[in-house]
Amino acid sequence: MRIKTEVVMNGLKISPKGRVAFVSGANNEIGRALVIALLEEGASKVYAGVQDVKALKELKLEYRNRLFPLLLDMKNDRSIVKVSHMLKDIEILINNAEVCESGGLFSDNSLDSLTINFNLNVRSLLKITTSLLGYLKNKDCAAIVNIVSILGLASMPVAGTYSASKAAAHSITLGIRGELLNTNVLVMGVYPALVHINLAKKLNLNKALPQNIARNIILGLKNGNEYVFPDIMSKQIAELYLTEPVTVEKQFAHFVSEKEVV
């Protein structure tokens, strides 16, 4: 029996056409792909949170007054609050900004990498979401999209602290969805497989294409999916995880470099 990995719970379906969206981390691969996908789907305005506004110079020239790059430091609460004041018309929030500090739980730098991963992947995600929630709830229909990771469901030892931060992000996504049950806000968790070049190379695996991930996230919004597994690998892992989570855990445990073994 095939397990459904696209789940609809509250019936909200949100097309980006004519809507206002914000994408954090728009300078990374998935973020840039999401900005383009939203604009191509007819979004009236896309705010793009970036560390350097010049990173989207070419896109700004192409999309002109529909694209608004905003200087955003997700590690700085003041920067998050400042940007949130500019987003009063937001209808779709896509929490894409993240960091990927690899390293096992027993590596020499585990506590440092844990702090880095949790500060951005967990704390900053919640900070910007709470800062924008009031605007979203005042719209007739809105969405919060958290880009989590398949590693948030099963830990990979070579990226133990990153996996832990993504597990926390997954839990926060569940919490947000629960607290916004029966509201006008669709809460979507997105669980891509490997999209980080360095980590994918380290594990000798093909990384997912950002364009495909972005396309499937948009499709998820249109369909009202609350769980989206946007690439072939993540779909395969999700189907196995839903039936045999221990098997996934053991498979991931094999991805350990010799330096990580203690």
C-alpha positions in Angstrom: 0.0 0.0 0.0 1.4 3.4 -0.9 1.5 5.9 1.9 0.4 9.5 1.1 3.2 11.9 1.8 1.2 15.0 0.9 -1.3 15.8 3.7 -4.2 18.2 3.8 -5.8 18.9 7.2 -7.6 22.2 7.3 -8.6 22.6 3.7 -6.8 25.9 3.1 -5.5 26.3 -0.4 -3.4 29.3 -1.3 -2.3 30.3 -4.8 0.5 32.8 -4.9 -1.2 34.6 -7.8 -2.0 38.2 -6.7 -0.6 37.7 -3.2 2.3 39.1 -1.2 5.0 36.8 0.0 8.2 37.0 2.0 11.1 34.6 1.7 14.0 34.6 4.2 17.4 33.4 3.2 16.6 34.5 -0.4 20.3 34.5 -1.2 20.7 30.7 -0.9 19.8 28.2 -3.6 16.3 27.3 -2.4 15.5 30.9 -1.5 16.4 32.3 -4.9 14.4 29.5 -6.6 11.4 30.3 -4.4 11.5 34.0 -5.2 11.6 33.2 -8.9 8.8 30.6 -8.6 6.5 32.9 -6.7 7.0 35.7 -9.2 6.4 33.4 -12.1 3.2 32.1 -10.5 1.9 35.7 -10.4 2.7 36.9 -6.9 2.0 40.7 -6.8 4.9 41.3 -4.6 7.8 39.3 -3.2 9.9 40.6 -0.3 13.3 38.8 -0.2 15.3 38.8 2.9 19.1 38.7 2.0 22.4 39.4 3.6 23.5 41.4 0.6 20.9 43.2 -1.6 23.3 43.0 -4.5 22.8 39.2 -4.6 19.4 39.7 -6.3 20.5 42.6 -8.6 19.7 40.7 -11.8 16.3 39.5 -10.5 15.4 43.0 -9.4 16.2 44.3 -12.9 13.9 41.6 -14.4 11.0 41.8 -12.0 11.3 45.5 -11.0 8.6 46.7 -8.7 7.3 43.2 -7.9 10.6 42.2 -6.1 11.8 44.0 -2.9 15.2 42.7 -1.6 15.5 43.6 2.1 18.7 43.5 4.1 18.1 41.0 6.9 20.4 39.5 9.5 18.5 36.6 10.9 21.0 36.3 13.8 20.0 39.8 15.0 16.7 40.4 16.7 16.7 44.1 15.9 17.2 43.3 12.2 14.3 40.9 12.3 12.0 43.4 14.0 13.0 46.2 11.6 12.2 44.1 8.6 8.9 42.8 10.1 7.6 46.4 10.3 8.0 46.6 6.5 5.9 43.5 5.9 2.4 44.5 7.0 0.8 43.4 3.7 2.4 39.9 3.9 0.2 36.9 3.1 2.7 34.1 2.6 5.7 33.7 5.0 8.4 31.3 3.8 11.0 30.6 6.5 13.9 29.4 4.4 16.9 31.0 6.1 19.1 28.4 7.8 22.7 27.4 8.5 24.2 23.9 8.1 27.1 23.4 10.5 27.9 19.8 10.1 29.4 17.6 12.7 28.5 14.7 14.9 27.3 14.9 18.5 30.6 13.7 19.8 32.8 15.8 17.5 35.3 18.3 19.0 33.1 21.3 18.0 29.7 19.7 18.7 28.6 22.3 21.3 29.7 25.2 19.1 27.9 23.8 16.0 24.8 23.0 18.1 24.7 26.6 19.2 25.1 28.0 15.7 22.5 25.6 14.2 19.9 26.2 16.9 20.3 30.0 17.0 19.4 30.3 13.3 17.4 27.2 12.5 15.2 27.3 15.6 15.3 30.6 17.5 15.3 32.9 14.6 12.6 30.9 12.8 10.3 31.4 15.8 11.3 35.0 16.3 10.4 36.1 12.7 7.2 34.0 12.7 5.9 35.6 16.0 6.9 39.0 14.7 4.8 38.6 11.6 1.9 36.5 12.9 -0.4 39.4 13.7 -0.2 40.6 10.0 -0.9 37.0 8.7 -3.9 36.5 11.0 -5.5 39.7 9.8 -5.6 38.5 6.2 -8.5 36.5 4.7 -6.1 33.7 3.9 -2.4 33.2 4.8 0.4 30.7 5.0 3.5 29.9 7.0 5.9 27.7 5.2 8.8 26.3 7.2 11.7 24.7 5.2 12.7 22.0 7.6 14.7 18.9 6.3 14.3 15.2 6.1 17.1 15.1 8.7 14.5 16.6 11.1 12.7 13.3 11.1 15.8 11.0 11.4 19.2 12.1 12.5 22.3 11.6 10.4 25.4 11.2 12.6 27.6 13.1 10.2 25.3 16.1 10.8 24.1 15.4 14.3 23.7 18.9 15.6 22.1 20.1 12.3 19.7 17.2 12.5 18.8 18.1 16.1 18.1 21.7 15.1 15.9 20.5 12.3 14.1 18.1 14.6 13.3 21.1 16.8 12.2 23.1 13.8 9.9 20.2 12.9 8.4 20.3 16.4 7.9 24.0 16.3 6.1 23.6 13.0 3.8 21.1 14.6 3.3 23.5 17.6 2.5 26.5 15.3 0.0 24.3 13.3 -1.7 23.2 16.5 -2.0 26.7 17.9 -3.3 28.0 14.6 -5.8 25.2 14.2 -9.1 26.4 12.7 -7.7 29.8 11.7 -7.1 31.4 8.3 -3.4 30.3 8.3 -2.1 27.3 6.5 1.0 25.9 8.2 3.3 23.9 5.9 6.4 21.9 6.8 8.7 21.2 3.9 11.2 18.3 4.2 13.7 18.2 1.4 16.5 15.7 1.2 20.1 17.0 0.7 20.3 20.4 -0.8 23.6 21.5 0.7 26.5 21.0 -1.7 29.2 20.4 0.9 27.1 17.9 2.9 25.9 16.1 -0.3 29.5 15.8 -1.5 30.7 14.5 1.8 28.1 11.7 1.7 28.6 11.1 -2.1 25.0 11.8 -2.8 23.2 13.8 -5.5 21.6 16.9 -4.0 18.0 17.9 -4.8 17.5 20.6 -7.4 16.3 23.9 -5.8 14.0 24.6 -8.8 12.2 21.3 -8.3 11.9 22.0 -4.6 10.5 25.4 -5.2 8.0 24.2 -7.8 6.7 21.5 -5.4 6.4 24.0 -2.6 4.2 26.2 -4.8 2.2 23.2 -5.7 1.8 22.4 -2.0 0.4 25.8 -1.4 -2.1 25.5 -4.2 -3.2 22.1 -2.9 -3.2 23.1 0.8 -0.7 20.4 1.8 0.6 20.7 5.4 3.5 18.2 4.8 5.5 18.5 1.6 8.3 16.1 0.6 9.5 18.0 -2.4 12.0 15.6 -4.1 12.3 12.0 -5.0 14.7 11.1 -2.2 12.6 12.8 0.5 9.4 11.1 -0.7 11.1 7.7 -0.6 12.5 8.3 2.9 9.2 9.7 4.1 7.2 6.7 2.9 9.7 4.4 4.7 9.7 6.6 7.8 6.0 6.4 8.2 6.0 2.6 8.2 9.5 1.7 9.5 11.2 4.6 11.3 13.8 2.4 12.8 14.9 1.3 9.4 15.5 4.9 8.3 17.4 5.6 11.5 19.7 2.6 10.8 20.2 3.6 7.2 21.2 7.1 8.2 23.5 5.8 10.8 25.8 4.4 8.1 26.6 7.9 6.9 29.4 8.4 9.4 32.9 9.5 8.5 35.9 7.9 10.2 36.6 11.2 12.0 33.1 11.1 13.6 33.5 7.7 15.0 34.5 7.6 18.7 
